Amino acid sequence: METRDSLYAACIDRLQPFINNYFTKGHTWRLGNVKMEQVYQRMEPIKRGTPELWKFVEFVIEDGNKKGYFSSETKTL
């Protein structure tokens, strides 16, 4: 993600599975006990590379959280 093109490609690569997760009611997020913070971290390149999409990403994450799509459990090693 060192060039504008590679950052853009990384953003688009992250967007499709993100949208799929949301529209399947967090199916793979739930299977993997994914926390909301992990999704924010994974989607961070969109904030830098395509800020026009960032508001959409934030909305989806927050709405998914309200709908219970993310794990709230604390994992210990």
C-alpha positions in Angstrom: 0.0 0.0 0.0 2.9 2.3 -0.8 1.5 3.8 -4.0 -1.9 5.4 -4.6 -2.8 2.6 -7.0 -1.9 -0.1 -4.5 -3.7 1.6 -1.7 -6.8 1.9 -3.9 -6.6 -1.8 -4.8 -6.3 -2.7 -1.1 -9.4 -0.6 -0.3 -11.5 -2.3 -3.0 -10.2 -5.7 -2.0 -11.5 -5.1 1.5 -14.8 -3.6 0.5 -16.5 -6.6 -1.2 -16.2 -9.1 1.7 -17.1 -6.3 4.2 -20.4 -5.7 2.3 -21.0 -9.4 2.1 -20.6 -9.8 5.8 -23.0 -7.0 6.5 -25.7 -8.3 4.2 -25.4 -11.8 5.6 -26.1 -10.5 9.1 -22.4 -10.7 10.1 -22.2 -14.4 9.2 -18.5 -14.9 9.0 -17.9 -12.2 11.7 -20.0 -14.2 14.0 -18.3 -17.5 13.1 -14.9 -16.0 13.8 -16.0 -14.1 17.0 -14.8 -10.9 15.3 -14.9 -7.7 17.3 -16.0 -4.4 16.0 -12.5 -3.0 16.7 -11.0 -5.7 14.4 -13.2 -4.6 11.5 -12.3 -1.0 12.1 -8.7 -1.9 12.0 -9.1 -4.1 8.8 -11.0 -1.3 7.0 -8.5 1.5 8.0 -6.9 1.7 4.6 -10.3 2.9 3.2 -10.1 5.9 5.6 -6.7 6.8 4.0 -7.2 5.7 0.5 -10.8 6.4 -0.4 -12.1 8.8 2.3 -15.3 9.2 0.3 -16.3 5.7 1.2 -15.3 6.0 4.9 -18.6 7.4 6.1 -20.3 4.4 4.5 -17.9 2.0 6.2 -18.4 3.7 9.6 -22.2 3.5 9.1 -22.1 -0.2 8.3 -19.8 -1.0 11.2 -21.9 0.9 13.7 -25.2 -0.5 12.3 -23.7 -4.0 12.4 -22.7 -3.4 16.0 -26.2 -2.3 16.9 -27.6 -5.4 15.3 -25.2 -7.7 17.2 -23.1 -8.8 14.3 -19.8 -8.6 16.3 -18.4 -10.5 19.3 -18.2 -8.7 22.6 -16.3 -11.5 24.4 -12.8 -11.0 25.6 -10.4 -13.7 24.6 -7.6 -14.7 26.8 -4.5 -16.6 25.8 
